[in-house]
Amino acid sequence: MIFKGHFNPLNAPLDFNKLTIFENNNEERFVCKEYIYNQGKVLKITDHVNGIISEYDHLNDNEYIIKFYLFEDSVSDKVFDSIKEITCVDGKEIKETLIDIVESKEVKIYTTELEYSNDYLMFERTIYHTDGEEYKIKHEWNDKKTINNIIHLDEPDKVKYSFNKNRFLTECLYFKYEGSVKKTIYEYKNDKLFKLVQFPHLEYKKTILGKIKIIDEAQFMNETEYYYYDNGLQEKEIIKDYETKEIQNIIYYEYEK
């Protein structure tokens, strides 16, 4: 999910046709991801970290297909793995179907349908075609649309998003294990994401006012700062130790026409 003020590499970066995301480890360049664009749309993503190639076929303004290939040592050895069929209305995804490729045959795995109220996602329903299992996710919003509670109706997972008055995401609380929460906080500069701090799953308690107070202490944590070029495109991510502020890694963004 891409939020307001967060860089979205699926959108073509101005008039550039290629984006390369890389690291310099001991002055040796390691490419993490490559994005190829054409006419303002993403055509291909090569994920060198996870060994996945995603090829996009835009059927029209509302429908597109993604073909996924897996590879290990070389992209030339890619193996056709699966397909996603996506349907959108007014720029919002309303349906997604995953199809696996098994012995050169297409096997439909699941279909997810999404419902909205104006611009706000309200409900998700996923049906697994292999066994008929159904999973439902409910999105609850407060009147000011500053709180979004995401409730997995068939699982214990819960997520709470908090937004400021300008609709920028400021905090995410992810409740997966009983008595613990994974907290992420977001800071912005010039309407763009500047800093992200993600805490691990930590023990918490609720205050009298119902707010979450973390009572555990994280041992090792990082924070990420985001920097941008004058044209608004992302330039780099600097990952630091949360306590010492020592730089752990730098991820660079390189654009080509």
Stockholm file with secondary structure:
# STOCKHOLM 1.0

chainA/1-257         MIFKGHFNPLNAPLDFNKLTIFENNNEERFVCKEYIYNQGKVLKITDHVNGIISEYDHLNDNEYIIKFYLFEDSVSDKVFDSIKEITCVDGKEIKETLIDIVESKEVKIYTTELEYSNDYLMFERTIYHTDGEEYKIKHEWNDKKTINNIIHLDEPDKVKYSFNKNRFLTECLYFKYEGSVKKTIYEYKNDKLFKLVQFPHLEYKKTILGKIKIIDEAQFMNETEYYYYDNGLQEKEIIKDYETKEIQNIIYYEYEK
#=GR chainA/1-257 SS CCCTTSCCTTBCCTTCSEEEEEEEETTEEEEEEEEEEETTEEEEEEETTTTEEEEEEECSSSEEEEEEEECSSCGGGCEEEEEEEEEEETTEEEEEEEEEEETTEEEEEEEEEEEEETTEEEEEEEEETTTCCEEEEEEEECTTSCEEEEEETTSSCEEEEEECTTCCEEEEEEECSTTEEEEEEEEEETTEEEEEEEEEEEEEEECTTSCEEECSCCSSCEEEEEEECTTSCEEEEEEEETTTCCEEEEEEEEEEC
#=GC SS_cons         CCCTTSCCTTBCCTTCSEEEEEEEETTEEEEEEEEEEETTEEEEEEETTTTEEEEEEECSSSEEEEEEEECSSCGGGCEEEEEEEEEEETTEEEEEEEEEEETTEEEEEEEEEEEEETTEEEEEEEEETTTCCEEEEEEEECTTSCEEEEEETTSSCEEEEEECTTCCEEEEEEECSTTEEEEEEEEEETTEEEEEEEEEEEEEEECTTSCEEECSCCSSCEEEEEEECTTSCEEEEEEEETTTCCEEEEEEEEEEC
//
